[in-house]
Amino acid sequence: MEKPVYTLEFEKPLRELTAQLEQLRQQALETGTDLHNEIAGIEVKIEAAQREIYSNLNAWQRVQIARHPRRPYALDYVALICENFEELHGDRQFNDDRALVGGTAFFDGEAVMIIAQQKGRETKEKIARNFGMAQPEGYRKALRLMKTAEKFGLPLLTFIDTPGAYPGIGSEERHVSEAIAVNLREMAMLRVPSVSVVVGEGGSGGALGIGVTDRVVIFENSYYSVISPEGCAAILWKDAGAAPAAAEALKLNADQLEKLGVVDEVIPEPFGGAHNDPTQAAAALRRSLQKHLKELRALEGEKLLEVRYERYRHLGVYEEGGVAHT
């Protein structure tokens, strides 16, 4: 039995047209009736609807696509663009956090270190991976792997996809904020090239804990933000239902982030989202990583640290005496 197709609210008109198209094709097959003109007419309507919907997505709609249950997750991309991924486990202090995975792999024939936040696909896996929300031991495992990468001169690739670090009691007891803060400091000083990829959600310090890299790239329907739209709405509007307004105010979408200089490149997705053609999305990611790693490998030692420092030193815009500064 086929699983029902997951449809976002704004995609329903398109889904209805697609259902009509399938019905006509089935009718033509079963009855032998020539429905070529009718089928062609529906196909034209579908193409027009796609252009209308996906060319005018607002911030909240892109957030919904970033959370699409069929969207490729970090390990999906690793499988598509890397070879011989060998997962390494544990933080050597407390536990092995399955929400954050890492290990060595080969990208374009060169050894790299992978660190990735991984959501679960089915219910059991979602629970096992804590819905992609890492705990302190996850960030400490990431730090261990970063230091291993530095020791052996391996470029670091991190894949960001989390609504945020896990805020539970146990996580707080084991000092999740300290674990993230240490990662921010240590990543700023790593002496190997590093690139982060925001593949879905990039929420709060949970995302930043593996995101202080030389380059940050983002898929066009992903988001990267200091807080989730629902969290922002609950604080400022006292109503989580104001999430669409919060999404617009947060400037969290890829195109806005690129204009602000928060990300270095927006990776295009197949029409309607990466879930419609993961292979095409992965090919675009491969090209992006090839370009950035080539540029970063040309920087050595202190120069790499200097360029990274300048990137974060000039991040953002502020006003002083009515004059905007970057």
Buried (B, 14 or more C-beta within 10 A) or exposed (E): EEEEEEEBEBBEEBBEBBEBBEEBBEBBEEEEEEBEEBBEBBEEBBEEBBEEBBEEBEBBBBBBBBBBEEBBBBBBBBBBBBEEBEBBEEBEEEBBBBBBBBBBBEBEEEBBBBBBBBBBBEEEEBEEBBBBBBBBBBBBBBBBBBEBBBEEEBBBBBBBBBBBBBEEEEBEEBBBBEBBBBBBEBBEEBEBBBBBBBBBBBBBBBBBBBBBBBBBBBBBBBBBBBBBBBBBBBEEBEEBEBBBBBBBBBBBBBBBBBEEEBBBBBBBBBBBBBBBBBEBBBEBBBEBBEBBBEEBEEBEEEEBBEBBEEBEEEEEEEEEEEEEEE
